[in-house]
Amino acid sequence: MIRTKLAVLLVFLLVATGGFANSLAPLKGISILLDPGHGGTDPGAVGPTGLKESAVNLRVARYLRDLLKADGAEVTMTRDKDVFISLADRVAMATKRNPDLFVSIHHNASLKPVMNNRSEIYFNAIDRGISQKVGNSMMTELAKWGFGEESIIVPAGFFVLRNNPAPSVLTEGGYITIPKIEQELQTGKALTNQAQALRRAIRETFKDGILRVKFIISEEPVKIDTPFFNLIFSANRAIEQVNVRMVPDRKSGFGFDTLPSIGNTYRLYNTEALASGMYELQLTFSGSDGSTSARTLLRLQVDLPVAHSALVPVAPFIPEGFKGRFPVRVTLRDDMKRLNTRSLPFRLIYGANSATSGVVSEQGETTLFLDLNGDEKEAVNVQLEIEGKVISATEIAVRVPERRFVLGRIIDLNGNGIRGVKISYGADEKVISGPDGFFYISYPKIYGNMKLDIAPPLGYDKSEYWIRTSGEPVVLPAISLKPVSARLLGTRIAIMAPLSFDNLIRRLVKPLMGAGAEIVRLNYPENQTRPEYQSVLEANLAKDLDMLLSFKREIGGAIAVRHYHRGGRGKLLAEALKFSLSTENPPIVVKTGAGSDYEIGHTGVTSVVIAFPEQMPPDYPEKLVAHLAQVLKTGF
Ligand SMILES: [Zn+2]
């Protein structure tokens, strides 16, 4: 999980120019993309008498579109009929049109039979500019228009918000599952009132017009080879404040100043040195007239030149007569002692007149090879030339080994070296594989055939390897480790469950981690209302998640395993688990099917909900997680 903090610097400027909205067309020049949630095969929430959320969403969106158009806005919709559109396609439309505002319109569902109605507003958690501003306004307006008094506003990471380039909000205009509300939503009044409330909120947000900012750059990412940047930008209004957030998180300060004598043109800069790497600047601007800008994202690639280098052979000497490839580890660091991030052409010059050349990829550590033919004597001089300059040199001795000499490498199934593998041999001796998986062993010649015990990192099976040798130096063929589960190795799985499930979840986490999966635990207190909001936000902010598993308790007869209504991998997993449990004696019966659980539809990753009934044999949960781990390991 990646968390970032806001680094804020306020710089005040003098100028203020008025932006007066046209009272007849208050939203002139503003573009808005409305997104009626669900549709087609995906009805969304369904009311007690069958009213579909997808239909209500569309009606509200149509009313709102007409109202906003009357205000002069340029309005488009992600759908204007009852069709299914994936979350990714909705975001793609936002990316293509790049509107000033994206509003996703939804209505809520609750499993609670009795509750008070309320509206809920979710704004893009990574945009505290227009997204939050319009969200606040919407909450106020919806309350005024009678959409519940306990309405809430929440920063959220739903798929359509998190991946949206535009300021974006998602509205839940009420609980369609409450009979009285369902009835109201069937009539036009509640729908037009909601559209009116949303319109007023949007008007309020843009009453000072919109602040548009443009960076003057020739390419993106912006490439710099110094630790400091200077970015020039211009705006259509005077700017009073810039909020800067940098990912990965930087504590360094940022500042901006005005370029005199050019109207509304500024320079953004940093005051603390940056190391080599890729950064993302997330910027929002405030005008001195009260206007707010959309979020600007700017990628910055810092490539500091190589300032330090090291050339170290994997084995301390070359055994005399050695024929073949002899590995040399190269480490490149910049002035700030950070590993190199640039791709660089190199030449490795060694011996009398041998050389290898190529490109060091964007890694600070690389293994290069000397191609030796066996007639090297005493020592080999090695020089590393980067961009035409010798930056490192070393001498590697050539001698007859007094002890056995073994050069090996540990790799994965794709042939990539695995670092940090502990290899034990002889009488309690150990070595650890280095970058690219290489290792070197030296041991007395008195040992006969020798066993290597390989203690693998998480996700790989333990293995052993026999070296048979008469005492000559050997270069082992690469030793390939077998993953416990090729399916699970390197996958990221979030597990959401109430705290009381802790023991059960541990039983699941252990085998999954043993198989090399990375687990993100999302625990919540038993009595937390709507814990899925926070968990889904965290799940969405956790990058590169492959799957979300949600455990809960509910009223009902059988264990339920629910997936996204479109099926996909979630459905395959649910069905595989169901089958696996049916092989128990006696069989454990589970009910599988599409669910409308919040966490299923709002993460954009394969999500499966496992709900236990209050009454069931006490060993069922344990058995279920054992089967689940097995199904996840072997594939589904
Ligand atoms: Zn919905």
Residues whose N, C-alpha, C, O or C-beta is under 5 A from the ligand:
A	BS01	ZN	G37 G44 H106 H107
